[in-house]
Amino acid sequence: MSAGHLKEQTETRMKQKQLTLRSIIFGSLGSIIITTSSIYIALRMGSLPWPTIFVAILSMTLLKGFGQTNQNEINVTHTAMSAGAMVAGGLAFTIPGIWIIDRKMDIGYGIVAFIAIFGTVLGLIFTFIMRKHFIEHKKYQYPIGTAAAETVKAGYNKEKGKYLFSMLGLSAIFTAARDGLKIIPSTWEATSLASKNIFLGARISPMAIGIGYIIGPKHTSVWFLGALISYLGIIPIGLSQEWFVNLDVAESFKNSLGIGLMVGAGIAIIFKDILPQAKHIYRSIFTQKGAEKWLPLIFAFMALLLTVLTGMGFMLSVLTITGVWLTTSMSATITGQTGINPMNSFAIIVLLAIKAFIDLGGSTAIFVAAIVAVACGLTGDVLNDYKAGYILKTDPKSQFVSEAIGGIIGAVVATAVLFIMLSAFKEIGPGTELPAPQAFATSSLISGIPHMKAFLTGLFIGIILYMLNFPAMMLGLGIYLPVFISSTAFIGGLIHIIVKKVFKMDQEDKGVIVASGLLGGEGVTGVAVAITRVISGT
């Protein structure tokens, strides 16, 4: 047998190695790490970038270190690793709203874990149904999945690993010094301007810079524009002109406006991107053959299970699952087109729709929002991974199994870390170390929209802007989030421009790797500091 033929046979066998024992083990361990980091990032920043490049390189590093591997095994491994991140985001963007409404609310670990797992399972089912439409038929770009595939195709080299892990280590040391030893301040604030009701500053955070770099200059600029509208316009001008009686009312106005913009953009997605394609998107459920024909019965059983274990009414359970069905399609569309997945906005849309017909209690409403947010978050991640798999010719069934393992692990770990963070920091919400702005938005809608006129104005503007292809979701996020977060993310976007202009494209790719390391280092270390607080009782 010739050497060339032997090499061809070896390559063929390696292509068949996809869902392996080590891919499951490494993927599961990676899911734990990424989920832990993501809960912290989501609570501190109110935004959660995709960990895709980070896990792609991490997967390559581990698998290369343990012998020969191939693109498909790497892809399956990082599919599991990233799954827990968006589950964590769905939880962090909703569940803390329970404690924001009532810090003494007694919600146990078991019920929150069930909600997380339930949303994960729904997300897995709907994305498996929609895969062919969005990946093979529509062939949306899914920029995050495409980037992951290109990273894997480029192959692992020591230089990439050096950049990733050195930045991860530096970010971890910085975070430990800031949060653990308290020798570095967490924020910088222009105190001289505060007397004029101009609140400007920046969070001293490598994670925030990394987020801004990965999101890119276009979206971070719009994000920061929203912050400027709030903190240089609405608040100081409104107070000076006596449009608002005090700062709290001004904050209420700008928060309602920002939430309205995000919800308006979500509604516009339905009319612009979903309804014109509804026939092709949704008919797949009713034309399934084989095991898929049992889906209606499966959903009925899940509605019954949700009713029994949470105390939600059966009709509410059915409406929740129906809402997930609609919004996962929205998530699939917007993620495929832009790489952004506003999972919490989709949750708010479902919540508002259901509240129009059913009177919901605080915790029940949060549970509904959490299920939707988790399912939509996972949808974006799954379809990004399917896109990478489509490019690399990875078996979708292997990816589905890998995503399911990583997602379920993520649901369990995210719930545990959420309770640890609550125990360590004692308080969650605006003005605390864990502002959880997205969860605060959800809780605000449950308690009643603070300023209805501002909300409706924002909703109308959000619809118009999205129809005009303007990123209204990011503008609303900037208006709503604290300026400290927005300004640091904007700095990351500016650095992205500088890197792109000054360096070549391969250097820009290194920038993404560096940014991913900054995120991972601060995220994991932040949770480690929180665990230390719980253990020490400080």
NULO-27715 format. One line per field, with one value per residue (C-alpha): residue in three letters; x, y, z. Coordinates in nm, 4 decimals. Example, Ala and Ser with C-alpha at 12.3 -4.5 7.8 and 13.67 -1.06 7.14 Angstrom:
! residues 2
residuo: (ALA, SER)
X: (1.2300, 1.3670)
Y: (-0.4500, -0.1060)
Z: (0.7800, 0.7140)
This chain:
! residues 538
residuo: (MET, SER, ALA, GLY, HIS, LEU, LYS, GLU, GLN, THR, GLU, THR, ARG, MET, LYS, GLN, LYS, GLN, LEU, THR, LEU, ARG, SER, ILE, ILE, PHE, GLY, SER, LEU, GLY, SER, ILE, ILE, ILE, THR, THR, SER, SER, ILE, TYR, ILE, ALA, LEU, ARG, MET, GLY, SER, LEU, PRO, TRP, PRO, THR, ILE, PHE, VAL, ALA, ILE, LEU, SER, MET, THR, LEU, LEU, LYS, GLY, PHE, GLY, GLN, THR, ASN, GLN, ASN, GLU, ILE, ASN, VAL, THR, HIS, THR, ALA, MET, SER, ALA, GLY, ALA, MET, VAL, ALA, GLY, GLY, LEU, ALA, PHE, THR, ILE, PRO, GLY, ILE, TRP, ILE, ILE, ASP, ARG, LYS, MET, ASP, ILE, GLY, TYR, GLY, ILE, VAL, ALA, PHE, ILE, ALA, ILE, PHE, GLY, THR, VAL, LEU, GLY, LEU, ILE, PHE, THR, PHE, ILE, MET, ARG, LYS, HIS, PHE, ILE, GLU, HIS, LYS, LYS, TYR, GLN, TYR, PRO, ILE, GLY, THR, ALA, ALA, ALA, GLU, THR, VAL, LYS, ALA, GLY, TYR, ASN, LYS, GLU, LYS, GLY, LYS, TYR, LEU, PHE, SER, MET, LEU, GLY, LEU, SER, ALA, ILE, PHE, THR, ALA, ALA, ARG, ASP, GLY, LEU, LYS, ILE, ILE, PRO, SER, THR, TRP, GLU, ALA, THR, SER, LEU, ALA, SER, LYS, ASN, ILE, PHE, LEU, GLY, ALA, ARG, ILE, SER, PRO, MET, ALA, ILE, GLY, ILE, GLY, TYR, ILE, ILE, GLY, PRO, LYS, HIS, THR, SER, VAL, TRP, PHE, LEU, GLY, ALA, LEU, ILE, SER, TYR, LEU, GLY, ILE, ILE, PRO, ILE, GLY, LEU, SER, GLN, GLU, TRP, PHE, VAL, ASN, LEU, ASP, VAL, ALA, GLU, SER, PHE, LYS, ASN, SER, LEU, GLY, ILE, GLY, LEU, MET, VAL, GLY, ALA, GLY, ILE, ALA, ILE, ILE, PHE, LYS, ASP, ILE, LEU, PRO, GLN, ALA, LYS, HIS, ILE, TYR, ARG, SER, ILE, PHE, THR, GLN, LYS, GLY, ALA, GLU, LYS, TRP, LEU, PRO, LEU, ILE, PHE, ALA, PHE, MET, ALA, LEU, LEU, LEU, THR, VAL, LEU, THR, GLY, MET, GLY, PHE, MET, LEU, SER, VAL, LEU, THR, ILE, THR, GLY, VAL, TRP, LEU, THR, THR, SER, MET, SER, ALA, THR, ILE, THR, GLY, GLN, THR, GLY, ILE, ASN, PRO, MET, ASN, SER, PHE, ALA, ILE, ILE, VAL, LEU, LEU, ALA, ILE, LYS, ALA, PHE, ILE, ASP, LEU, GLY, GLY, SER, THR, ALA, ILE, PHE, VAL, ALA, ALA, ILE, VAL, ALA, VAL, ALA, CYS, GLY, LEU, THR, GLY, ASP, VAL, LEU, ASN, ASP, TYR, LYS, ALA, GLY, TYR, ILE, LEU, LYS, THR, ASP, PRO, LYS, SER, GLN, PHE, VAL, SER, GLU, ALA, ILE, GLY, GLY, ILE, ILE, GLY, ALA, VAL, VAL, ALA, THR, ALA, VAL, LEU, PHE, ILE, MET, LEU, SER, ALA, PHE, LYS, GLU, ILE, GLY, PRO, GLY, THR, GLU, LEU, PRO, ALA, PRO, GLN, ALA, PHE, ALA, THR, SER, SER, LEU, ILE, SER, GLY, ILE, PRO, HIS, MET, LYS, ALA, PHE, LEU, THR, GLY, LEU, PHE, ILE, GLY, ILE, ILE, LEU, TYR, MET, LEU, ASN, PHE, PRO, ALA, MET, MET, LEU, GLY, LEU, GLY, ILE, TYR, LEU, PRO, VAL, PHE, ILE, SER, SER, THR, ALA, PHE, ILE, GLY, GLY, LEU, ILE, HIS, ILE, ILE, VAL, LYS, LYS, VAL, PHE, LYS, MET, ASP, GLN, GLU, ASP, LYS, GLY, VAL, ILE, VAL, ALA, SER, GLY, LEU, LEU, GLY, GLY, GLU, GLY, VAL, THR, GLY, VAL, ALA, VAL, ALA, ILE, THR, ARG, VAL, ILE, SER, GLY, THR)
X: (0.0000, 0.1405, 0.2094, -0.0430, -0.3183, -0.2430, -0.2607, -0.5945, -0.7340, -0.6139, -0.7760, -1.1020, -1.1034, -1.0271, -1.3185, -1.5449, -1.4277, -1.6729, -1.8726, -1.6005, -1.5625, -1.2961, -1.5064, -1.7875, -1.5527, -1.3721, -1.6980, -1.8635, -1.5728, -1.5621, -1.9358, -1.8907, -1.6163, -1.7924, -2.1273, -1.9650, -1.8013, -2.1163, -2.3386, -2.0908, -2.0582, -2.4351, -2.5014, -2.2217, -2.2491, -2.6082, -2.4637, -2.3198, -2.1000, -2.0578, -1.7686, -1.7224, -1.3638, -1.2543, -1.4038, -1.2877, -0.9256, -0.9672, -1.1049, -0.8179, -0.5653, -0.7032, -0.7604, -0.4225, -0.2610, -0.4125, -0.3181, -0.4423, -0.7749, -0.9761, -1.1979, -1.5223, -1.4166, -1.3026, -1.6340, -1.8378, -1.6297, -1.6684, -2.0386, -2.0796, -1.8544, -2.0500, -2.4010, -2.4113, -2.3190, -2.6511, -2.8465, -2.6643, -2.7537, -3.1212, -3.1247, -2.9202, -3.1370, -3.4599, -3.4512, -3.2789, -3.5898, -3.7594, -3.5175, -3.5217, -3.8972, -3.8663, -3.5246, -3.6900, -3.8705, -3.8077, -3.7300, -3.5424, -3.2620, -3.4746, -3.7469, -3.4964, -3.2920, -3.6103, -3.7011, -3.3503, -3.3602, -3.7135, -3.6099, -3.2996, -3.5002, -3.7482, -3.4630, -3.3020, -3.6253, -3.7201, -3.3714, -3.3430, -3.6740, -3.5652, -3.2077, -3.2682, -3.4694, -3.2200, -2.8914, -2.9482, -3.2370, -3.2069, -2.8315, -2.8131, -2.4600, -2.4587, -2.1384, -2.0443, -2.0772, -1.8914, -1.6100, -1.5898, -1.5631, -1.2883, -1.1008, -1.1126, -1.0148, -0.7184, -0.5954, -0.4363, -0.0933, 0.1017, 0.0880, -0.2926, -0.2827, -0.0171, -0.2287, -0.5445, -0.4057, -0.1677, -0.4555, -0.6771, -0.4123, -0.3536, -0.7267, -0.7627, -0.4817, -0.6310, -0.9776, -0.8413, -0.6576, -0.9674, -1.2438, -1.0527, -0.7752, -0.9589, -0.6358, -0.7830, -1.1061, -1.3918, -1.5090, -1.3926, -1.6455, -1.6373, -1.7453, -1.7072, -1.9914, -2.2279, -2.3419, -2.4753, -2.6603, -2.4123, -2.3113, -2.0154, -1.7577, -1.6263, -1.6027, -1.2395, -1.2896, -1.0884, -1.4070, -1.6004, -1.3239, -1.3239, -1.7003, -1.6744, -1.3962, -1.5885, -1.9190, -1.7345, -1.7307, -2.0671, -2.2805, -2.0746, -2.1006, -2.4799, -2.4742, -2.2666, -2.4877, -2.7784, -2.5785, -2.5006, -2.8686, -2.9485, -2.6661, -2.5913, -2.9446, -3.2469, -3.1281, -2.9381, -3.1582, -3.4794, -3.3883, -3.2655, -3.5866, -3.7923, -3.9478, -3.8782, -3.9348, -3.6236, -3.3485, -3.5525, -3.8259, -3.5653, -3.4127, -3.7595, -3.8253, -3.4985, -3.5285, -3.8836, -3.7703, -3.4809, -3.6977, -3.9558, -3.6901, -3.5743, -3.9274, -4.0177, -3.7227, -3.8341, -4.1861, -4.0426, -3.8469, -4.1791, -4.3249, -4.0092, -3.8325, -4.0692, -4.4177, -4.3010, -4.1293, -4.3721, -4.5045, -4.1584, -4.0427, -4.3389, -4.4738, -4.1769, -4.3378, -4.6480, -4.4649, -4.2233, -4.1946, -4.0846, -4.0230, -4.0927, -4.4625, -4.4946, -4.3930, -4.7469, -4.7837, -4.4393, -4.5311, -4.8607, -4.6723, -4.4222, -4.7073, -4.8560, -4.5166, -4.4672, -4.8126, -4.7587, -4.4062, -4.4399, -4.8049, -4.8618, -5.2020, -5.2190, -5.3295, -5.0396, -4.8023, -4.9402, -4.9084, -4.5505, -4.4509, -4.6277, -4.4396, -4.1123, -4.2064, -4.2557, -3.9615, -3.7042, -3.7784, -3.7207, -3.3968, -3.2857, -3.3525, -3.1854, -2.8846, -2.8417, -2.8518, -2.6577, -2.4895, -2.6856, -2.9401, -3.1615, -3.3068, -3.4449, -3.6394, -3.8082, -3.8923, -4.0459, -4.2570, -4.4031, -4.4562, -4.6449, -4.8586, -4.9567, -5.0178, -5.2759, -5.4929, -5.3769, -5.3001, -4.9540, -4.7901, -4.4329, -4.2462, -4.4721, -4.4136, -4.0370, -4.0519, -4.2290, -3.9674, -3.6824, -3.8079, -3.8370, -3.4988, -3.3150, -3.4742, -3.4005, -3.0468, -2.9763, -3.1333, -2.8771, -2.5929, -2.7213, -2.7721, -2.4307, -2.2862, -2.4959, -2.3647, -2.0070, -2.0932, -2.2474, -1.9256, -1.7033, -1.9403, -1.9961, -2.2790, -2.5773, -2.6873, -2.3481, -2.3737, -2.7259, -2.6092, -2.3125, -2.5304, -2.7809, -2.5081, -2.3490, -2.6858, -2.8175, -2.4889, -2.5066, -2.8606, -2.7562, -2.4295, -2.5820, -2.8486, -2.5888, -2.3644, -2.6639, -2.7461, -2.3779, -2.3615, -2.6768, -2.5358, -2.2000, -2.3204, -2.6475, -2.8179, -2.8879, -3.0172, -2.9433, -2.6906, -2.5340, -2.2217, -2.4466, -2.6773, -2.8403, -2.9944, -3.1738, -3.3414, -3.4361, -3.6060, -3.8072, -3.9060, -4.0061, -4.2596, -4.4063, -4.4383, -4.5782, -4.3953, -4.2575, -4.3316, -4.5876, -4.5605, -4.1834, -4.2222, -4.4772, -4.2630, -3.9600, -4.1635, -4.2805, -3.9300, -3.7815, -4.0175, -3.9415, -3.5637, -3.5477, -3.7556, -3.4928, -3.2149, -3.0841, -2.9718, -3.2501, -3.1898, -2.8388, -2.9612, -3.2225, -2.9611, -2.7387, -3.0220, -3.1157, -2.7793, -2.5561, -2.3110, -2.0169, -2.0752, -2.1470, -1.8379, -1.5919, -1.7507, -1.7184, -1.3463, -1.3238, -1.4956, -1.2486, -0.9573, -1.1086, -1.0999, -0.7370, -0.6324, -0.8126, -0.6600, -0.3062, -0.2590, -0.3307, -0.6317, -0.4395, -0.3534, -0.7215, -0.7950, -0.5411, -0.7370, -1.0479, -0.8427, -0.7034, -1.0535, -1.1838, -0.9088, -1.0005, -1.3616, -1.2779, -1.0239, -1.2455, -1.5589, -1.4176, -1.2153, -1.5153, -1.7137, -1.4144, -1.4022, -1.7765, -1.7342, -1.4534, -1.6863, -1.9507, -1.7044, -1.5368, -1.8636, -1.7327)
Y: (0.0000, 0.3407, 0.6117, 0.8413, 0.5802, 0.5107, 0.8836, 0.9066, 0.6156, 0.7752, 1.1067, 0.9292, 0.7523, 1.0782, 1.2521, 0.9873, 1.0710, 1.3329, 1.2556, 1.0831, 1.0134, 1.2790, 1.5331, 1.4747, 1.4981, 1.8120, 1.9634, 1.9046, 2.0518, 2.3480, 2.4013, 2.4270, 2.6889, 2.8961, 2.8823, 2.9992, 3.2908, 3.3817, 3.4179, 3.6665, 3.8606, 3.8806, 4.0024, 4.2601, 4.3845, 4.3241, 4.1936, 3.8578, 3.8156, 3.4801, 3.2747, 3.1049, 3.1930, 3.1212, 2.7693, 2.6897, 2.7562, 2.5896, 2.2777, 2.2696, 2.3123, 2.0265, 1.7821, 1.8511, 1.7995, 1.4529, 1.3242, 1.3452, 1.5115, 1.6619, 1.9586, 1.7756, 1.6478, 2.0005, 2.1407, 1.8902, 1.9661, 2.3424, 2.2959, 2.1446, 2.4036, 2.7063, 2.5704, 2.6643, 3.0281, 3.1264, 2.9212, 3.1224, 3.4426, 3.3485, 3.2870, 3.5938, 3.8212, 3.7104, 3.5124, 3.7824, 3.9915, 3.7800, 3.9079, 4.2607, 4.2658, 4.1021, 4.0151, 3.7805, 3.5780, 3.2106, 3.0444, 2.7151, 2.5799, 2.2917, 2.5016, 2.7378, 2.4433, 2.2876, 2.6140, 2.6302, 2.2688, 2.3104, 2.6132, 2.4272, 2.1270, 2.3488, 2.5355, 2.2082, 2.0718, 2.3820, 2.4408, 2.0813, 2.1289, 2.4626, 2.3672, 2.2851, 2.6010, 2.8432, 2.6662, 2.4838, 2.6648, 3.0309, 3.0019, 3.2946, 3.4091, 3.3371, 3.5408, 3.3899, 3.0322, 3.1221, 3.2758, 2.9603, 2.7442, 2.9634, 2.9506, 2.5708, 2.5532, 2.7798, 2.5233, 2.5499, 2.6974, 2.7740, 3.1470, 3.1515, 2.9518, 3.1833, 3.4919, 3.3361, 3.1954, 3.4821, 3.7321, 3.5029, 3.4916, 3.8682, 3.9351, 3.6902, 3.8568, 4.2015, 4.0881, 3.9239, 4.2461, 4.4562, 4.2422, 4.0239, 4.2447, 4.5733, 4.7472, 4.8607, 5.0626, 4.9036, 5.2263, 5.5731, 5.8537, 6.2201, 6.3403, 6.7088, 6.6762, 6.4876, 6.8118, 6.9175, 6.5861, 6.4710, 6.1198, 6.0014, 5.7362, 5.3958, 5.0524, 4.9476, 4.6091, 4.4061, 4.2056, 4.5149, 4.6121, 4.2588, 4.2699, 4.5964, 4.4618, 4.1468, 4.3263, 4.5700, 4.9471, 4.9768, 4.8324, 4.9703, 5.3185, 5.2920, 5.1464, 5.4441, 5.6873, 5.5594, 5.6253, 5.9809, 6.0431, 5.9365, 6.0890, 6.4050, 6.4633, 6.3151, 6.3344, 6.6674, 6.8613, 6.7126, 6.8057, 7.1547, 7.2249, 7.0732, 6.8109, 6.5676, 6.6397, 6.4455, 6.2119, 5.8971, 6.0128, 6.0967, 5.7494, 5.5975, 5.7862, 5.6886, 5.3231, 5.2993, 5.4596, 5.2133, 4.9108, 5.0369, 5.0662, 4.7086, 4.5700, 4.7742, 4.6295, 4.2817, 4.3446, 4.4801, 4.1566, 3.9703, 4.1836, 4.2296, 3.8966, 3.6341, 3.6779, 3.6954, 3.3591, 3.2047, 2.9476, 2.8059, 2.8318, 2.6745, 2.4213, 2.1962, 2.1053, 1.9779, 1.7934, 1.5927, 1.2216, 0.9429, 1.0287, 1.3990, 1.3312, 1.2835, 1.6438, 1.7695, 1.5000, 1.5801, 1.9464, 1.8573, 1.6404, 1.9211, 2.1663, 1.9203, 1.8765, 2.2523, 2.2877, 2.0195, 2.1161, 2.4949, 2.5483, 2.7400, 2.6859, 2.4497, 2.7272, 2.9464, 2.6553, 2.6087, 2.9815, 2.9792, 2.6931, 2.8636, 3.1834, 2.9916, 2.8460, 3.1948, 3.3671, 3.0962, 3.1672, 3.5362, 3.4535, 3.2317, 3.5103, 3.7996, 3.5888, 3.4646, 3.8151, 4.0179, 3.7857, 3.9539, 3.7600, 3.9862, 3.6970, 3.9125, 4.1329, 3.8226, 3.7149, 4.0552, 4.0377, 3.7009, 3.8275, 4.1355, 3.9288, 3.6785, 3.9481, 4.0978, 3.7883, 3.6326, 3.7989, 3.6777, 3.6795, 3.8054, 3.4753, 3.3074, 3.5895, 3.5648, 3.1879, 3.2462, 3.5039, 3.2747, 2.9814, 3.2020, 3.3705, 3.0420, 2.8803, 3.1816, 3.2126, 2.8482, 2.8797, 3.1357, 2.9220, 2.5987, 2.7510, 2.9183, 2.5752, 2.4158, 2.6807, 2.5958, 2.2280, 2.2902, 2.4567, 2.1870, 1.9024, 1.7880, 1.5428, 1.7472, 1.4592, 1.4518, 1.8259, 1.7902, 1.5349, 1.7535, 2.0650, 1.8771, 1.7588, 2.1033, 2.2760, 2.0548, 2.0858, 2.4601, 2.4755, 2.2984, 2.4923, 2.8313, 2.7847, 2.6931, 2.9895, 3.2266, 3.1256, 3.1513, 3.5049, 3.6029, 3.4584, 3.6321, 3.9790, 3.9764, 4.2173, 4.2191, 4.5108, 4.8771, 5.0419, 4.7125, 4.5264, 4.3032, 4.5505, 4.2788, 4.5450, 4.3009, 4.1282, 4.4694, 4.5476, 4.2269, 4.2968, 4.6529, 4.5247, 4.2882, 4.5597, 4.7944, 5.0016, 5.3029, 5.5586, 5.4340, 5.7303, 5.6910, 5.3159, 5.3596, 5.6310, 5.4048, 5.1143, 5.3190, 5.4550, 5.1054, 4.9656, 5.2490, 5.2320, 4.8554, 4.8827, 5.1334, 4.8806, 5.0819, 4.8741, 4.9967, 4.7123, 4.8411, 5.2008, 5.0952, 4.8946, 5.2039, 5.4265, 5.1716, 5.0426, 5.2369, 5.4655, 5.2981, 4.9795, 5.1497, 5.3714, 5.0884, 4.8723, 5.1697, 5.1866, 4.8227, 4.9135, 5.1982, 4.9619, 4.7324, 5.0194, 5.0982, 4.7352, 4.7012, 5.0186, 4.9736, 4.5968, 4.3320, 4.0994, 3.8179, 4.0644, 4.1528, 3.7838, 3.7879, 4.0791, 3.8614, 3.5963, 3.8525, 3.9885, 3.6374, 3.5806, 3.9038, 3.7887, 3.4413, 3.5574, 3.8147, 3.6010, 3.2909, 3.4864, 3.7002, 3.3888, 3.2464, 3.5632, 3.5304, 3.1684, 3.2797, 3.5399, 3.2763, 3.0376, 3.3071, 3.4794, 3.8216)
Z: (0.0000, -0.1007, 0.1527, -0.0198, -0.0061, 0.3609, 0.4374, 0.2535, 0.4572, 0.7814, 0.6918, 0.6073, 0.9435, 1.1220, 0.9483, 1.0953, 1.4498, 1.5596, 1.8720, 2.0731, 2.4442, 2.4795, 2.2869, 2.5375, 2.8382, 2.7190, 2.5986, 2.9362, 3.1316, 2.8953, 2.9364, 3.3136, 3.2769, 3.0108, 3.1913, 3.5146, 3.3364, 3.1436, 3.4511, 3.5969, 3.2710, 3.2215, 3.5763, 3.5725, 3.2136, 3.1040, 2.7782, 2.6787, 2.3701, 2.2042, 2.3510, 2.0141, 1.9274, 2.2840, 2.2884, 1.9343, 2.0297, 2.3686, 2.1982, 1.9509, 2.2302, 2.4400, 2.1559, 1.9956, 2.3326, 2.3594, 2.0168, 1.6604, 1.5935, 1.3077, 1.2315, 1.3033, 1.6452, 1.7337, 1.6120, 1.8140, 2.1233, 2.1091, 2.0314, 2.3791, 2.5407, 2.4189, 2.4852, 2.8524, 2.7878, 2.6343, 2.8884, 3.1550, 2.9733, 2.9588, 3.3343, 3.4302, 3.2147, 3.3852, 3.7131, 3.9263, 3.8616, 4.1292, 4.3941, 4.2538, 4.3146, 4.6575, 4.8024, 5.0535, 4.7875, 4.8662, 4.5325, 4.5560, 4.3422, 4.2137, 4.0510, 3.8861, 3.7553, 3.6141, 3.4377, 3.2880, 3.1709, 3.0336, 2.8260, 2.7086, 2.5886, 2.4027, 2.2355, 2.1270, 1.9798, 1.7831, 1.6438, 1.5263, 1.3430, 1.1900, 1.0993, 0.7338, 0.6716, 0.8227, 0.7461, 0.4181, 0.2489, 0.3516, 0.4030, 0.6417, 0.7173, 1.0922, 1.1260, 1.4626, 1.3332, 1.0164, 1.2214, 1.4328, 1.1217, 0.9783, 1.3091, 1.3057, 0.9376, 1.0003, 1.2494, 1.5874, 1.6325, 1.9455, 1.8832, 1.9058, 2.2266, 2.3689, 2.3019, 2.4417, 2.7643, 2.8406, 2.8150, 3.0184, 3.2907, 3.2920, 3.3058, 3.5949, 3.7917, 3.7302, 3.8417, 4.1564, 4.2434, 4.1797, 4.3315, 4.5752, 4.7110, 4.6406, 4.5354, 4.2000, 4.1792, 3.9865, 3.8213, 3.7299, 3.7643, 3.6642, 4.0087, 3.9196, 3.6687, 3.8978, 4.0671, 3.7250, 3.6880, 3.4249, 3.5193, 3.3149, 3.3901, 3.2912, 3.4438, 3.4835, 3.3267, 3.0730, 3.0161, 2.9038, 2.6621, 2.5240, 2.4758, 2.2850, 2.0647, 1.9730, 1.9088, 1.6840, 1.6292, 1.4494, 1.7262, 2.0163, 1.8619, 1.8501, 2.2022, 2.3256, 2.1346, 2.3425, 2.6592, 2.5475, 2.4727, 2.8284, 3.0281, 2.8281, 2.7080, 2.8824, 3.2434, 3.2692, 3.0243, 3.1605, 3.5167, 3.4256, 3.2344, 3.5174, 3.2930, 3.5779, 3.9459, 4.0520, 3.9345, 4.0031, 3.7651, 3.4987, 3.5366, 3.5105, 3.1873, 3.0179, 3.1309, 2.9924, 2.6669, 2.6302, 2.7049, 2.4550, 2.1835, 2.2406, 2.2444, 1.9355, 1.7471, 1.8513, 1.7201, 1.3939, 1.3508, 1.3457, 1.0674, 0.8621, 0.8950, 1.0353, 0.8880, 0.5228, 0.5727, 0.8213, 0.5744, 0.5120, 0.8730, 1.0501, 0.8034, 0.8853, 1.2169, 1.0413, 0.7628, 0.9754, 0.9179, 1.1486, 1.5138, 1.4529, 1.3931, 1.7690, 1.8365, 1.9126, 2.1791, 2.3159, 2.3505, 2.5185, 2.7688, 2.8322, 2.8956, 3.1462, 3.3134, 3.3365, 3.4909, 3.7549, 3.8615, 3.8642, 3.9520, 3.6298, 3.4714, 3.1746, 2.9385, 3.0539, 2.9927, 2.6401, 2.5685, 2.6972, 2.4670, 2.1764, 2.2560, 2.2507, 1.9129, 1.7673, 1.9328, 1.8574, 1.4901, 1.5596, 1.7366, 1.4487, 1.1988, 1.3775, 1.4813, 1.1265, 0.9850, 1.2412, 1.4897, 1.7724, 1.9776, 2.1964, 2.3942, 2.6732, 2.4322, 2.2940, 2.6493, 2.7205, 2.4033, 2.5065, 2.8607, 2.7443, 2.5060, 2.7750, 3.0377, 2.8040, 2.8596, 3.1876, 3.5203, 3.6201, 3.9615, 3.9973, 4.0125, 3.7546, 3.5058, 3.5602, 3.4994, 3.1685, 3.0667, 3.1740, 2.9667, 2.6584, 2.7122, 2.7692, 2.4626, 2.2420, 2.3736, 2.3051, 1.9593, 1.8544, 1.9849, 1.8289, 1.4854, 1.4958, 1.5674, 1.2925, 1.0526, 1.1473, 1.1075, 0.7653, 0.6502, 0.8022, 0.6998, 1.0572, 1.1283, 1.2608, 1.4842, 1.6539, 1.7086, 1.8482, 2.1066, 2.1964, 2.2277, 2.4443, 2.6829, 2.7086, 2.7398, 3.0213, 3.2102, 3.1557, 3.2992, 3.6189, 3.6623, 3.5747, 3.8408, 4.1034, 4.0165, 4.0223, 4.3795, 4.4779, 4.3397, 4.5278, 4.8494, 4.8007, 4.7011, 4.9012, 4.6618, 4.2884, 4.0859, 4.0032, 4.2329, 4.3442, 4.2349, 4.0249, 3.8467, 3.6323, 3.4058, 3.1771, 3.4715, 3.6089, 3.2763, 3.3039, 3.6647, 3.5730, 3.3233, 3.5793, 3.8414, 3.5776, 3.3163, 3.5090, 3.2361, 2.9828, 2.7439, 2.7218, 2.6672, 2.3863, 2.2280, 2.2363, 2.1003, 1.8007, 1.7317, 1.7659, 1.5026, 1.2586, 1.3091, 1.2620, 0.9444, 0.8235, 0.9013, 1.1973, 1.4998, 1.7285, 1.9732, 2.0492, 2.0774, 2.3318, 2.5215, 2.5424, 2.6632, 2.9262, 3.0585, 3.3021, 3.1212, 3.3007, 3.1029, 2.7705, 2.7739, 2.8408, 2.5707, 2.3346, 2.4106, 2.3032, 1.9763, 1.9190, 1.9776, 1.7146, 1.4616, 1.5452, 1.5121, 1.1794, 1.0357, 1.1635, 1.1434, 0.8833, 0.8996, 1.0681, 1.3417, 1.3704, 1.4244, 1.7067, 1.8493, 1.8743, 2.0505, 2.2955, 2.3604, 2.4219, 2.6771, 2.8570, 2.8846, 3.0078, 3.2644, 3.4344, 3.4115, 3.5787, 3.8358, 3.9266, 4.0146, 4.2051, 4.4145, 4.4810, 4.5936, 4.8252, 4.9757, 5.0428, 5.2052, 5.4173, 5.5046, 5.3963)
